[in-house]
Amino acid sequence: MMKFHVLTLFPEMIAQGLAASIIGRAAEKNIIAVDPVNIRNYTTDRHGRVDDTPYGGGAGMLMQAQPVYDAHRAVSGGRKIRTLYVTPQGRPFDQKMAAELAKEEELILLCGHYEGIDERVLNEVVTDFVSIGDYVLTGGELAAMVIIDAVARLVPGVLGNGTSAEEESFYNDLLEYPQYTRPEVWQGQSVPKVLLSGDHAAIREWRLEQAKERTKALRPDLYGRYEERQRLIGRLSRDKRNQIHIMECLARGQGEILQIAGEDAAVYHRESGVCMVKASSAESGRYLLTACPEETKRYLVSRDFMCGLLWERGYREIAVCRQFLYTRKVPLPVRHKDIRQLDTESLSCIPAICDTQNRAYLEERLRAGSMYGAFVGDRLVGFAGVHAAGGIGMLYVSEDFRGNGVGASLESYVINRLLERGYTPYGHVAPCREAALRLQEKLGLYQAGDTFYWLEKPE
Ligand code: 4FM
């Protein structure tokens, strides 16, 4: 559960503002918690005052340091919790910052009022100064609510299965395409014909074209980033089998280009904290690594020398893999009929059949709506899913059902789901998993020539 503590003089404003709709429901389900803290409860002034006039003169009142500091102490108990002060003087808030903040377990948001807060308490408690835009509000509460809303909807489970935020087109650096619902004609305006055609490829193409046109006209800054990304995807496509992981990360709108060096590049998969580095020489690799964030959890690389460079930086190999990709556009036949998306309730069935998977990670993937299970009657006999970084995996079939094509059906099912979204399915298999290797060949996936290494920094 992610907790938002809000230090404010108007706690009822926060409580009421976030009680309704999706955020309110998420709080009821204990996926998030909003904790409004009244700063006035912490004043030591006999008359309950929290403000005073500014030294040096000037108009208005300032919030005093003591009540703010004690309210903060009461919430943090001396623990180091990221503390945001919402102010027009802060760093501009955007989707990238929202994604970064969504990784925290707990946040404190400090809301000011009057003409400001005594600078000394800001020096003591604030870790991030954040602005939601170039305008002045009467207090920080609305800005804090904006930030909580944008961060909370990225917490797994808040949007519910299927509507995961990871698919959003905003991440593609493109604005949304126009949308239409019934009736077909309204005030003489018809719904564009292509949307009634049932031709999903044509619809996808039309929507992309509309999104591009809009972005080019309204947000040339975003469009420039989009074009840079498409250029990199184009270059990588000359070595598609070996670079599909980076191409897909970018094409799915989940990647951030950290650095480009000739034919090489470093791309950060935001959601999973994975850095993917394509380097054709150690020199290039060393240069690209300087652009990778300090807090990178994992690296995915495909050259021995990259392992050496990362070893020096404290990262250790956790897996050696072959990479496979499915290049056709046609869906695969699925023989096993009872396959469906799993929810978190399925987690209770999983330890009974499988102890090879990391439970916390599986739960996270279940919440993200990325796991699919094969059933026989009420019994879950196998599952597969999509990793946080985008590859197909976590394939498991319970021992007494192996050799029945359940694994093939599960993987085919996941491949088909990715194809529906216009993705190119790919995955990694450890060379020791012979059955899984054979399955890739049987399903018609191509194997990349490179060997892939996953590296992680031990805690
Ligand atoms: C902030 C008023 C502090 C008084 C505000 C104090 C704002 C913004 C904003 C108003 N915050 N982005 N724009 N805050 O206007 O974040 Cl003491």
Residues whose N, C-alpha, C, O or C-beta is under 5 A from the ligand:
A	BS01	4FM	V86 T87 P88 G112 H113 Y114 E115 G116 I117 V130 S131 I132 G133 Y135 V136 L137 T138 G139 G140 A143
